[in-house]
Every structure is written in structure tokens, then in C-alpha cells.
Amino acid sequence: MADASHSSARPRLAARRPIRSGTALALALCLAGIVALVSFPRIERFFQRDAAEQAAATLSLTVEGLTGALNRYAPLPALVAERPELAQLLREPTNAALIDQVNESLRQTAYSLSASDVYLLDISGHTLAASNYRKTLSFVGRSFAYRPYFTQALDGGLGRFFALGTTSGERGYFYAAPVEEDQRITGVVAVKFTVDSFEETWRAGPATVLVSDLRGVVFMSDREDWHFRALRPLTPQARAGIEAARQYPLSEVTPLPTERSALGGGAELWTIEDPGTPSAGYVAQTTRIAEAGWDVTVLVSTGPARQQALQMVAIGTLLTLLLALAVTIYLQRRAQQLALMAAQTAARAELEARVIQRTTDLNEANAQLQQEVVERRQAEQQLRKTQAELVQAGKLAALGQMSAALSHEFNQPLAAVKSYAENAATFLERDRPQEARENVGRISALTDRMAEISKHLRNFARRPQDAVDRVQLAPVIHDALAVMQARIKHAEAEIRYTPPAAPVWVRGGHVRLQQVVVNLLSNALDATAETEAPVITLEVTQSGEQAVLSVCDTGPGIAPGAEETLFDPFFTTKGPGGGLGLGLSISYNIVRDFGGTLSAHNREGSGAEFRLTLACCPDPEGPST
């Protein structure tokens, strides 16, 4: 009876197995689809809000930069308007000599203020003088009575206006202030600054920035194809206002179709459908600069948020399908013979144990890698700290080596100060104030000399910063020579150095680069200690994108075989007490941090030459465009 019962149960199990397995798989697929459809919008919205927070931070920095520039230029027109020669020119508009004088004065003012243009208008809006009087498209003789900033200044207020220059063709922000004489407004001074530098900065960032006026016209953006695009339709009154003030070329003011929806927390979702380009979605954060009438908007593409949401949904769907597959396999295996089920259950348990063991091994390996990363970072930090301490120790050691010469350098003027002071007292007792006054003047000059020496030593001894920026090479050499002056004088060495005719800007740090030059000078003085009439030559050359400082001496040169180990730590050819052998090694590592090279070789005849090569940087004082 038992056999019959078992034999009848197997067919029933076999008949039911496909139904259960197929049903489980179908349910899993439906569940995965429902989870994906329901969760995707919520997950995407989560990542969009995260992008909105990033956009808010970028917006805050952008607004601070724009507000700072507006506040910096706002008081300038009123200050320039107080100059008496401007009021005189408004009284004597045909005075040719006065016109030339005011033109040049405004040109120098524009240069010193880093402004694009500074110009003077009479009460009719006619330009009498301008900083760009030398240019072909000068403002001189042109009328700007149609500009709102002119009429605002004539009313006695501060004129503000953003527009495309009708003469220069450059976009800029205008400030204007009245010129008053005897409580009467006789003219207007206007100052213009351009906005290209802001857009260049924005292009380097991950977000898109646009600035629009109250009419919704974009006049600043890191995307040039959006300049003068309207975010909303312009009314006839708005178009008439733009045309009357000649603010923008109306032919270029075209719509930028934008669909907006609220995201929450002040953020919006923008969809921009620009003709000729694919539709693009953005997370937008907007704020208003009230005093300028600007709306500043930061746009972050929604593409990364959608991609992250798709990845999360794909992972969830895959996990659901894997779970469904596991359930299906479980239902299929359960319907098999008891012996086979037991064997498969044991095999699955063993597989799971191996997976757990493998996972544990991977976690341990990951933890070990993370620990190694932490240890390596700590070692790098310790290395930099040690290097900085060695730099400081090298500078203090250099100061120690110069102590005898510095003592003489200070004692000599101190003795002279004492002598002059005693003589001044004697002159005063003998009623000879003129001679006493001359002695006091000499004491003051000697005190200034000692203060200058002390300042150079204090700057040399301070701890350097880690930042690497552009630095001018000539002041670095000058400060290094000032620090070493006492030792150079004590060694009776001749320094042959002609500063470069034009500024040479290199990549580095002033204090650390000064340390390198001091080390090279100290090394040259040590090398020529036994030389009669020692000569040290410094020469700066520039070739392409590199600048080279050569330090040559008339000593015996580098010993044979020492060139390969010259820059190794603790390598020195000096006797006991002559140094630790760290100066050249520290200098080598400092120059390498700057991206440069430091090399040495023997010169033809006698002496050694050390060549310091650094990358050139553009002159920050170049002419503005």
C-alpha cells in the first residue's frame, strides 16, 4: 500500500511542478516591473535634489563674486567726479590742452582701476574726454544721452546699467555719477567694466551659469550661444525699452524655449528645447541681486541624476530577478526525489559557505587595502612635514653660518650710532644745533639700514607655505642677496648680477624659492672660501616656456665622481662642522615640487655652475582686453 501511495504522489508532483515554477517566475517578473516603475521617479527625484544642493553652493559662490565686483566699482565714478580738472573741462570744452590732460588722466585711471573705460560727458550726453581716446573706436565726440545711466546720474543719483557697447561692441556694466560745481550738475562721469573674466571662470566649472535682466534676457553666460536669448516672451513695451536704450541688438534677442516645474527647496526643473540642438534637462537654482536687477541662475544637467537612478533601478531589478530565480530553483528542486533533494541541498549549503568565505576574504583584503592607503597617506604627510622641517632647519643653519658676519654687520652701525649720539650731545652742549641735527639724521639712516637687514632675515626665517603659484624671479633673487649680504661682504666676494630687463614670472613659492637661491649662494661661497678674489655670477635667461637661473663660482669645481651623489641627503665635501649636507638635497626637492629641475656641472677652465630651471607663467599685469 505504501509503494502505491508513493508512486501516485510522484506523478501529481511532476504535474504540478511546471505550474508552480512558471507562476513564481511570472510573479517575479511582474514584481520587478512594478518596483522599477514605482521606484524610478522617486529615486530620480532624490538624485535631482542632491544636484540641486550642489547647484545652490555654486550659486552662492557665483553671487558673492558678482556682488563683490559691483560693490568694488560702485563708488569709483563719484570719486573720479571730484577731480577739479573735470569741472574745468566742462566749463572750457574747447580747451585743447585741457582735453589732452583729462584724456590722459582718465586713461591712467582706467588702467589703475582695471576698468574697461572711464569717460566724461556734458549735460547733453556729449563725450568730452575718454580713457580710450587713443583707440580708433574712441568714445570722444559720441553722444550717450540715450543711456539710462546718464539720465540717472543727471538726476543726482548713481547710474547703473548693463548693455552691449554700441561703440566697442563689448558687453559691460556701467556706473555713472554727476559732476557738480557750485551745487549744480555740470556733467557726468561714467565707468565701464567688462564681464568676460566671470564667464571664463564659469566655463571651468561643472555647472552652467546664466545671468538675466528683469525682462528675462540673458546677457551673461558661460555658453556664448545663449547670449541675448529671452527666457520668456518680450512684451512690446520691453522691446521698446531695449531699443530706446540700445541695450541689446534686437535682431539677436531670440527666444530660448524653457519649460519649468518645481523641484522643492527653491529649486526647479528646466527643460530647454533650443532649435537645432537636442532637448536638455537641468536642475536650476535662481537668486536675485536686487541692487543690480539681475537674476542669477545655475543649471546642473539632469543626465547624471537619471543615469544614477537607472543604475539603482537596474540593480534592484537584477536583485529581484535573482531572488525569483532562486525561488524557482528552490521549487523545482523540492519536487525532485528526496535523495536528490538532499544531495542538492548539501551542495547548495557548501556553495553558500564558499561564497561567505570568499566574501569574508574579500572584505578582509579590502580592509587591508584601506589600511595600507591610510598608512601611505600618513607616510606622505609625515614626509612633507619632515621636508618642511628640513627646509626650516636648513635656513636656520644658514643663518647660523652667517652669524659672525651678521654680528659685524650690526655692531658696526651700532658703534657708529653710539659715536653720533655722543657727538650730538656735545654739539647741543656747545649750542651747535645744526651739527647735532646732522648727527641725528645719520643715526636715523643707520637705524633704517639695520631694520632693512632685520626684515630680510625675518622673512627668510619664517616657515614657508605649501601653495605653489606664480612668482616673479627678480624679487626672489634680490631678497636672497639681501639675506646673504653680510656673509658676502665678510667673504669679500664679488657678485656679478644684472636683473632681467622685463619681469620673469615662474611657477613656485617666494619663500621656498628664496631658500633655494640662498642655498646656491651659500654653496658658492663655501666653494670659493680658499679662492683669492672670489667671483660669483648670477644670470637669468628665458627661452620659450622655461626660465633658467645660473649660479657660477670661481672655486675648484665639483670633485670627480661627486656629480651623481651631489643632491643626495647628507652628502657633503666639507669638513666636520661645515654642514649636514642637506642644503642641495632640500633645494633639489623644492625645485622638483615646483615642476622644475636643478643640475650642476663643472665649467670650462675652473669653477662650477648650478642651473635652476623653472616653468614660466604669464604676466598677471598684461594689458586688459
Steps between C-alpha positions, in 0.01 A plus 500: 500500500787733584664445161179576322459818699851620417465413134180695473651806675786534252281554192293757685824682602632489145175635366491787743868595467481703171201692627674605822831586331340698218277685741791597724701629204205696365436653843867592530499672161181691586643598839824621342309709246276655768798579725683663208199710391414613853851562632667666198331844528569515875863394461552746215345779708740414786804539277354817345469656846859403571598680179292798615709525818817506291347768277406707809861496621628604155232772485610643835863529385395651166278765663775590747745556214256717302392698806862560598580638153192728506586633846862555397415716198192683640682783685758562225305747277423730794868505600614579145230769467661699783809581292514878434634461145174329395288792617743737327470308171120517524537880531759517218404218258715646218825521701722260296780481758251425776330234286836323448571520873161354600518229231833376633382528861193286424716246313729459801196480730346220291828310505545533877136400569508207252194657337416465131422871445468825697350803322354849561172625350343844506135552596393434139661155504790602272834333589774756562782266615549123531764252610490335155577823315797332326287222350339512158154442650535767768207633704618861451245701303223239535169556676364260761197702606280198421662288771298469828815533712550851355149619588524339847824687570353828371222455756768500772510125569735214423441375146502124437449317173611184316519512122690405187733787408379672185854624429729224633264205445593369849246406766548687824348650812490879525513718812452877475512792745433873456773767487388788718626858521343765726219254589417464131540187284719587203578156361525125559794259554440139386704186579461174307634156587468188286372157608710264286716399799193373689395283205850355464487397867155344458613293200751322722218376730266203457181710497351743247452859624280763346410853612184666368340840548150566631363458146638145489777573244822304560796738477769292679565125469785258457310381190551762228206364294265610783610865499201733442251209510162571663378257766143626454316690223577873490212744519484790251588736786807292588619497138445874476704557819789289369495683167481846661798432728682301224563243770518193275477446125133403459589285198693268734238489778332168418295269723660219698199265550494388862255277686517519880364298791557519875748257655479618861724703726500793257638287215334445162519254213567669165457345157665710228408423142736712296433466123773302331617329822360202695264572788692529830385481861652694789467546875481877551574722801424873460552806718470873439758776550249771583725804473605409146166351389665170400368144523792257540423137409720192535403198285616145571421236239242237603682239292724376786200481737301293246802277440544439873128426538512253210796326657320470835184366333705257290670371814164463677347322200798267474475417870126432461562272202778323684266449795230369266747268334608368837136440598432325167803277540393427856149397390637282219751327725242439772287300258781256418573173675592526868848362450580738218349789700721419796810486283416829332421663831839395631671628186319834528596530863862434408482758221352758736776427751760556228331825398500618861862400540593673174307809605677497835836469328414788265385716792822428687705579189302822449554600863871429466520711182318785673742479792794508259352806330464675836855409600635622165319832534634538853850422373465761223380760752789415731743523207373846407513609863856369531598675176354827627689461828821428308443815293455701821804334656703576189402867518584521868831326429571757229421777745734337750780489244443869432490591870859632515454720196159613625650589837756719323225643278299607808792597729651743251184720466434465876848638575440781252159573659663527842772730368250725319279514810791607722608762244142630475488547878832689489373722216185579697704594805704736279185650348571357153155358408571469126787252556286313760213477248733354236620235748139409585430462125797265468371298797157470330660380172704236686187388686313460168789292367490269802119469473530405131750224586275378781195493270676285239622260769152474653337429161768245421462318833119468493340169412400472134146426379422191291311689227662516157412806291660740256790701644733760351860378490684833540357589849586147619864546395508850651372372838746208496792738431378724782494205741849392392644853483677481834667168416590619149664810644684294761632265229606801287329337202397687186141443387439549130127521436291706261122476558296408190362792302143364507322320786550123491209309660552135595305228675602471868478659845689813604636379836595147389654625175696758702628210714629326184686812380648553850620137503663542157670826609616339824636201308686737263650693794613173660655388170697826466608524866862420408495702178667837473260773379199266465236587238142371493294562187119485484326507162129471413403385150163417350442261212147419389300372795800457732712737708854410612698645792875421476723533808871476410804520729875515455576220746674167431183346352320173575722213604524207253226244563300735724252617234285185534464534880511880524127532579476198732409572865798533740753506217764766565863566421539745789689419815344435841273785607473627143139383447271195495496462122127576476499838324526374140273200571231728645537742208473212251172380654356854524572561130352162410180593691481810278526281188853620422852354496828573681827382344873567540814461293857630482572800281776515246811628672402504866198521722157338507163603357161419655201536267150554645230447233135593565182520292400852395159647585311778316546855626196584720546871420446452126270743310123449544278427200 
